[in-house]
């Protein structure tokens, strides 16, 4: 998908509704209701949605800074309101926040009778209109005679755009509209290209762009946004079997986002993966998360290249837009042994905070029950033959599941290099195949165990894809049943629709359409009565 010089991906973006002005004789009452509604939705965003977006950011930009910036930015205010309203609409009456306070309290206090689906679509429509206007504004060069304050205003607009795009990506995820996620990522790619292009023009010739931007505020917005873009990039690459959008040919975007790269055997890799004799230092939490995302995107690019996906040209777009050429070669042809080595090196340098606090033996898992504020026991009181685990650090919990997801991908898509499989016959080859199956099963079980261990709310959104892949690798019908229960529970607790994941792994397992539709119907009924 390419764009002209003055075009951007939102030029033909269709919004769900056309909002209409509702004239009212009581202007004060209408404004009061709108202000109260915004307060409720911002609170909901801070409590529930921002932790998903801040999972890789210890400074919690979306939880702390975005609500403040939303006071003066209509784009951010409408984006926050759209995502929060969409989640409330998906959850229905199941409005318990992560800290145990029922959000219905705020609704009843405000005296609001709200059609959340309509409000979400209305806020989304306004946010998209603001985004198109802002993109057109920042893409227009500032004349040299313009006062310096105009340049500062443009930086504020860029920061707001960077912050709004991940929020709208969450909206699309809640809406189960994966095609729009791809479109928003195209918009993000376009925006990052504009910013880097402006940096090149403002900097010295041949001077590399690092993480130093116009000011600290814009740098914070860039980093917080980019790692969410990378997260959604791996989501769309996996679900669409396509190459990643941001690719690796242009290294400036990675360096600008805080990932240090170095040359190893002719390839640019994260410095954290470079093997230095005598040094075995552990990574920080942030470096570990960023490094793993780089590796995951690299793996998915290799898978897509092997599948010869029709979307294969996407990964090169980033380096072609806005003359952002790079001297770095296209490294999508990295061999699978290197990818396996990256994962091994990453795991060997994990920070101590990524370790599980405890593991729950299988025989005790029938007692893994939690009560909601009304005192009733939730639906996770099933018995399972697999153990659970709990990692207190949200960054660690999300990353470890993603690591096992990556290991399964390399096992399923990489070449069978085991010499015992290639050269052995009879019992030797059979044993090699069994060991291969055990490896896949181990990584699937670890993903499964992380979900059974009831991770913190900030981790839940990031478990859906790993769980959907783990479902393909589990052998027992009982395990598969429990996995479907876990995905349904995630849907009921987060508002993120997971029925597509259930449908996908059931189709991959060869189940017939009637069985799939029965499961989906159970999911819908389960959600309505939650």
C-alpha positions in Angstrom: 0.0 0.0 0.0 1.8 3.1 -1.1 0.8 6.8 -0.8 1.5 9.9 -2.9 3.5 12.8 -1.5 0.5 14.5 0.0 -1.7 11.5 0.6 -2.1 9.6 3.8 -3.9 6.3 4.7 -6.9 8.1 6.3 -7.9 9.9 3.1 -10.6 7.4 2.4 -11.2 6.1 5.9 -14.9 5.4 6.5 -16.3 6.2 9.9 -19.1 4.1 11.5 -21.7 6.9 11.7 -22.2 10.5 10.7 -22.7 12.4 14.0 -25.4 15.0 14.0 -25.8 18.2 16.0 -28.6 17.8 18.5 -30.0 21.2 19.3 -31.3 21.6 22.8 -32.9 24.4 24.7 -31.0 23.4 27.8 -27.5 24.0 26.7 -26.1 23.8 30.3 -27.7 20.4 31.0 -26.3 19.0 27.8 -22.8 20.3 28.5 -23.0 18.9 32.1 -24.0 15.5 30.8 -21.2 15.5 28.2 -18.6 16.6 30.8 -19.8 13.8 33.2 -19.6 11.3 30.4 -16.1 12.3 29.5 -15.1 12.0 33.2 -16.5 8.5 33.4 -14.8 7.4 30.2 -11.4 8.9 31.1 -11.6 7.1 34.5 -12.4 3.9 32.7 -9.6 4.3 30.3 -7.0 5.0 33.1 -8.2 2.0 35.1 -8.5 -0.6 32.5 -7.3 0.2 29.0 -4.1 2.2 29.7 -2.4 -0.7 31.5 -2.6 -2.7 28.3 -0.9 0.1 26.4 1.7 0.7 29.1 2.7 -2.9 29.5 6.1 -2.1 28.0 6.5 1.4 29.5 7.5 1.7 33.2 6.7 5.5 33.0 3.1 4.6 32.1 2.7 7.3 29.5 -0.9 6.3 28.5 -2.0 6.1 32.1 -0.4 9.2 33.4 0.2 11.7 30.6 -2.5 11.0 28.0 -5.4 11.8 30.4 -3.7 15.2 31.1 -3.1 15.9 27.5 -6.7 15.0 26.7 -7.8 18.1 28.6 -6.6 20.3 25.8 -6.6 17.9 22.9 -10.0 17.0 21.3 -8.3 14.2 19.3 -7.0 12.5 22.5 -10.2 13.2 24.4 -12.4 11.6 21.7 -10.0 8.7 21.2 -9.9 7.9 24.9 -13.7 8.2 25.1 -14.2 6.0 22.0 -12.1 3.1 23.4 -13.5 3.3 26.9 -17.1 3.5 25.6 -16.5 0.6 23.2 -15.2 -1.6 26.1 -18.2 -0.7 28.3 -20.5 -1.6 25.5 -18.8 -5.0 25.0 -18.9 -5.8 28.7 -22.5 -5.0 29.2 -23.3 -5.2 32.9 -20.0 -6.8 33.8 -18.3 -3.5 34.7 -15.9 -4.5 37.5 -12.6 -2.5 37.2 -9.2 -4.1 38.0 -9.2 -2.5 41.5 -12.5 -4.2 42.4 -14.7 -1.1 42.2 -17.8 -1.5 40.0 -17.8 1.1 37.3 -21.6 1.0 37.4 -21.3 3.1 40.6 -20.0 6.0 38.5 -22.7 5.5 35.9 -25.6 5.6 38.4 -24.1 8.6 40.3 -24.1 10.5 37.0 -27.7 9.7 36.3 -26.7 8.6 32.8 -28.7 6.4 30.5 -26.1 5.6 27.8 -26.1 3.6 24.6 -22.4 2.7 24.8 -22.3 1.4 21.3 -23.7 4.6 19.8 -21.4 6.8 22.0 -18.3 4.8 21.1 -19.1 5.1 17.4 -19.8 8.8 17.8 -16.5 9.5 19.6 -14.6 7.4 17.1 -16.1 9.3 14.2 -15.0 12.6 15.8 -11.5 11.3 16.6 -11.0 10.1 13.0 -12.0 13.5 11.7 -9.6 15.2 14.1 -6.8 12.8 13.1 -7.3 13.5 9.4 -7.1 17.3 10.0 -4.0 16.9 12.2 -2.2 14.7 9.6 -2.9 17.2 6.9 -1.6 20.0 9.1 1.7 18.4 10.1 2.4 17.2 6.6 2.4 20.9 5.4 5.9 22.4 5.7 6.2 25.4 8.0 7.3 28.6 6.1 10.7 30.0 7.3 9.1 33.3 8.3 6.6 31.5 10.7 7.2 32.3 14.4 8.9 29.6 16.5 5.7 29.0 18.5 4.1 27.5 15.4 6.8 24.8 15.3 6.1 24.0 19.0 2.4 23.7 18.2 3.2 21.2 15.4 5.2 19.2 17.9 2.2 19.1 20.2 0.1 17.9 17.3 2.6 15.2 16.4 2.6 14.0 20.0 -1.1 13.9 20.2 -1.3 11.9 17.0 1.3 9.4 18.2 -0.7 8.9 21.4 -4.1 8.7 19.7 -3.2 6.0 17.2 -2.5 3.1 19.7 -5.7 4.0 21.5 -7.7 3.7 18.3 -5.9 0.4 17.6 -7.4 -0.8 20.9 -10.8 0.4 19.7 -10.5 -1.7 16.5 -9.4 -4.7 18.6 -12.5 -4.3 20.8 -14.6 -3.9 17.6 -13.0 -7.1 16.2 -12.2 -5.1 13.1 -8.8 -6.5 12.0 -8.9 -4.8 8.6 -9.1 -1.4 10.3 -6.1 -2.3 12.5 -4.1 -2.7 9.4 -5.3 0.6 8.1 -4.4 2.4 11.4 -0.9 0.8 11.2 -0.5 2.2 7.7 -1.4 5.6 9.2 1.2 5.1 12.0 3.8 4.1 9.4 3.0 7.3 7.4 3.3 9.5 10.5 6.6 8.0 11.7 7.9 8.6 8.2 6.9 12.2 8.3 8.6 12.8 11.6 11.8 11.0 10.6 11.8 12.9 7.4 11.5 16.2 9.2 14.3 15.2 11.6 16.6 14.5 8.6 15.9 17.9 7.2 16.5 19.6 10.5 19.7 17.7 11.3 23.2 17.8 10.0 23.9 15.9 6.7 24.6 12.2 7.2 24.0 12.5 11.0 22.2 9.4 12.3 18.9 9.9 14.0 18.8 8.5 17.6 16.3 8.8 20.3 16.8 12.6 20.7 13.7 14.4 19.3 12.4 17.9 19.2 11.8 17.8 22.9 11.5 15.3 25.7 7.7 15.2 25.5 7.7 14.2 21.9 10.4 11.6 22.6 8.2 10.1 25.3 5.2 10.0 23.0 7.2 8.4 20.2 8.5 5.6 22.3 5.2 4.9 24.1 3.4 4.7 20.7 6.0 2.8 18.7 6.2 -0.2 20.9 2.4 -0.5 20.8 2.6 -0.2 17.0 5.2 -3.1 17.1 2.8 -5.1 19.2 -0.1 -4.7 16.8 2.2 -5.3 13.9 3.0 -8.8 15.2 -0.7 -9.3 15.8 -1.7 -8.4 12.2 1.3 -10.3 10.7 0.3 -13.5 12.5 -3.4 -13.3 12.0 -3.1 -12.3 8.3 -0.1 -14.4 7.5 1.6 -11.3 6.1 5.0 -9.7 6.4 5.4 -7.1 9.1 4.7 -3.5 8.2 7.7 -1.7 9.8 10.4 -4.2 8.6 14.1 -4.0 9.4 15.7 -2.3 6.3 15.5 1.1 8.0 17.2 1.0 11.3 16.5 4.6 12.2 13.0 3.9 13.5 14.3 1.2 15.9 17.1 3.4 17.2 14.8 6.3 17.5 12.5 4.1 19.6 15.3 3.3 22.1 16.5 -0.1 20.8 20.3 -0.1 20.5 21.6 -2.0 17.5 25.0 -3.4 16.7 26.7 -5.3 13.9 27.1 -9.1 14.5 28.3 -11.4 11.7 27.3 -8.8 9.1 23.8 -8.3 10.5 22.4 -5.6 12.7 20.9 -7.0 15.8 19.8 -5.6 19.2 22.9 -4.9 21.3 21.4 -7.0 24.1 21.8 -10.1 21.9 25.4 -9.5 21.1 27.7 -12.2 22.6 30.6 -10.5 24.4 33.3 -12.8 25.8 33.3 -12.8 29.6 30.1 -10.8 29.8 26.8 -12.3 30.7 24.9 -9.3 32.0 21.2 -9.5 32.4 18.9 -7.2 30.5 16.7 -4.6 32.1 13.0 -5.2 32.0 12.5 -2.6 29.2 15.4 -3.8 27.1 14.2 -7.4 27.4 10.7 -6.5 26.2 11.9 -4.4 23.2 14.4 -7.0 22.2 11.9 -9.8 22.2 9.4 -7.8 20.0 12.2 -7.3 17.5 12.9 -11.0 17.4 9.2 -11.9 17.1 8.7 -9.5 14.1 11.9 -11.0 12.6 10.4 -14.5 12.9 7.1 -13.5 11.5 8.8 -11.9 8.5 10.7 -15.1 7.8 7.5 -17.1 8.0 5.7 -14.8 5.6 8.6 -14.8 3.2 8.5 -18.6 3.2 4.8 -18.6 2.6 5.2 -16.0 -0.3 2.3 -14.0 1.1 0.8 -11.5 -1.4 1.3 -8.8 1.3 5.0 -9.4 1.1 5.8 -5.9 -0.1 4.6 -4.3 3.0 7.8 -4.6 4.9 9.7 -2.5 2.5 7.3 0.4 2.5 8.8 2.1 5.6 12.2 2.5 4.0 10.7 3.8 0.8 8.5 6.6 2.2 9.9 10.1 2.6 13.3 9.2 1.2 14.2 7.3 4.3 16.7 5.1 2.6 19.1 3.1 4.7 22.5 1.6 4.1 21.5 -1.5 6.1 20.7 -4.5 3.9 17.3 -6.2 4.0 17.8 -8.9 6.6 14.6 -10.8 6.1 16.6 -13.8 4.8 18.2 -14.4 8.2 18.4 -18.2 8.7 16.4 -20.1 11.3 19.4 -21.1 13.3 20.1 -17.5 14.0 16.6 -16.9 15.1 16.8 -19.8 17.4 20.1 -18.4 18.7 18.4 -15.0 19.3 15.7 -16.6 21.5 18.3 -18.7 23.4 20.4 -15.6 24.1 17.4 -13.6 25.1 16.2 -16.2 27.6 19.7 -16.5 29.1 19.8 -12.8 29.9 16.4 -12.4 31.4 16.1 -10.1 34.4 15.3 -11.8 37.7 12.0 -10.1 37.9 10.7 -12.1 35.0 10.8 -15.4 37.0 7.5 -16.9 38.3 6.6 -16.2 41.9 5.1 -19.6 42.3 3.8 -22.6 40.3 0.6 -24.3 41.3 0.6 -28.2 41.1 -2.1 -29.7 38.9 -3.9 -31.3 41.8 -4.5 -27.9 43.5 -5.9 -26.1 40.5 -9.5 -26.9 41.4 -9.1 -24.4 44.2 -8.0 -21.6 41.9 -11.3 -19.7 42.4 -11.8 -16.0 42.8 -14.8 -14.1 43.9 -16.3 -11.0 42.4 -17.5 -8.1 44.6 -20.9 -9.7 45.1 -19.2 -12.8 46.6 -20.1 -15.2 43.9 -17.4 -17.5 42.5 -16.3 -16.9 38.9 -16.1 -19.4 36.2 -12.5 -20.3 36.6 -13.2 -23.2 39.0 -12.5 -25.9 36.5 -10.1 -28.7 37.1 -7.2 -29.1 34.6 -4.4 -31.6 34.3 -1.8 -28.8 33.9 -0.1 -26.6 36.4 -0.5 -22.8 36.6 2.1 -20.1 37.3 2.1 -16.5 38.3 4.6 -13.8 37.3 4.2 -10.6 39.4 5.9 -8.4 36.9 3.4 -7.6 34.1 6.3 -6.9 31.6 7.7 -10.4 32.5 4.3 -12.1 32.3 3.5 -10.7 28.9 7.1 -11.3 27.5 7.4 -14.9 28.8 4.2 -15.9 27.1 5.4 -14.2 23.9 8.7 -16.0 24.2 6.9 -19.4 24.2 4.7 -18.3 21.4 7.9 -17.5 19.4 9.5 -20.8 20.2 6.4 -22.6 18.9 6.5 -20.6 15.7 10.2 -21.5 15.1 9.5 -25.2 15.8 6.5 -25.3 13.5 7.8 -23.2 10.6 11.6 -23.6 10.7 13.4 -26.4 8.9 13.7 -29.8 10.5 17.5 -29.7 11.2 17.6 -32.5 13.7 20.1 -35.0 12.2 18.3 -37.9 13.9 15.2 -37.1 11.8 17.2 -36.6 8.6 19.4 -39.6 8.9 17.8 -42.1 11.3 15.4 -44.8 10.5 13.0 -46.8 12.7 13.1 -46.2 16.5 15.7 -43.4 16.3 13.6 -41.3 14.0 10.4 -42.1 16.0 12.2 -40.9 19.2 13.3 -37.7 17.5 9.7 -36.9 16.4 8.5 -37.5 19.9 11.1 -35.1 21.3 10.0 -32.5 18.8 6.4 -33.0 19.9 7.4 -32.7 23.5 9.2 -29.4 22.8 6.1 -27.9 21.2 3.9 -29.3 24.0 6.2 -27.8 26.6 6.0 -24.2 25.2 2.2 -24.6 24.7 1.8 -25.7 28.4 3.8 -22.7 29.6 1.4 -20.3 27.8 -1.5 -22.3 29.2 -0.1 -22.2 32.7 0.4 -18.4 32.6 -3.3 -18.0 31.7 -4.4 -20.4 34.4 -2.4 -18.5 37.0 -4.7 -15.5 36.6 -2.2 -12.8 35.4 -2.7 -9.1 36.2 -5.3 -7.2 34.1 -2.6 -5.4 32.2 -1.4 -8.7 30.8 -4.7 -10.1 29.6 -4.9 -8.5 26.2 -1.4 -9.8 25.4 -2.4 -13.5 26.0 -5.0 -13.9 23.2 -2.6 -14.7 20.4 -0.3 -17.0 22.4 -3.3 -18.9 23.7 -4.8 -19.3 20.2 -1.5 -20.8 19.0 -1.2 -23.0 22.1 -4.6 -24.4 21.4 -3.2 -26.0 18.3 -0.5 -27.8 20.2 -2.6 -29.3 23.1 -3.5 -33.0 22.8 -6.1 -33.6 25.4 -9.8 -32.7 24.6 -10.1 -31.6 28.2 -7.2 -29.2 27.8 -8.8 -27.7 24.7 -12.1 -27.3 26.5 -10.4 -25.5 29.3 -8.5 -23.3 26.8 -11.8 -22.2 25.3 -13.1 -21.4 28.8 -10.0 -19.3 29.4 -10.5 -17.4 26.1 -14.2 -16.8 26.9 -13.2 -15.6 30.4 -10.7 -13.2 28.9 -13.5 -11.8 26.7 -15.9 -11.4 29.6 -13.2 -9.6 31.7 -11.7 -7.4 29.1 -14.4 -6.8 26.4 -11.9 -8.0 23.8 -13.7 -10.5 21.5 -11.9 -13.8 21.5 -14.4 -15.9 19.5 -12.3 -15.4 16.4 -9.4 -17.0 18.1 -11.5 -20.0 19.2 -12.9 -20.3 15.7 -9.4 -20.1 14.2 -7.9 -22.9 16.2 -11.0 -25.1 15.9 -10.8 -24.7 12.1 -7.0 -25.5 12.2 -7.8 -28.6 14.2 -10.2 -29.7 11.4 -13.5 -29.4 13.4 -16.6 -29.1 11.3 -18.6 -25.9 10.9 -21.5 -27.1 13.2 -19.1 -27.6 16.1 -17.5 -24.2 15.6 -20.9 -22.4 15.4 -22.1 -24.1 18.6 -19.0 -22.9 20.4 -19.5 -19.3 19.1 -23.1 -19.4 20.1 -22.1 -20.5 23.6 -19.6 -17.7 23.7 -22.3 -15.1 22.7 -24.7 -16.5 25.3 -22.0 -16.5 28.0 -21.2 -12.8 27.2 -24.9 -11.7 27.3 -25.5 -13.2 30.7 -22.1 -12.2 32.2 
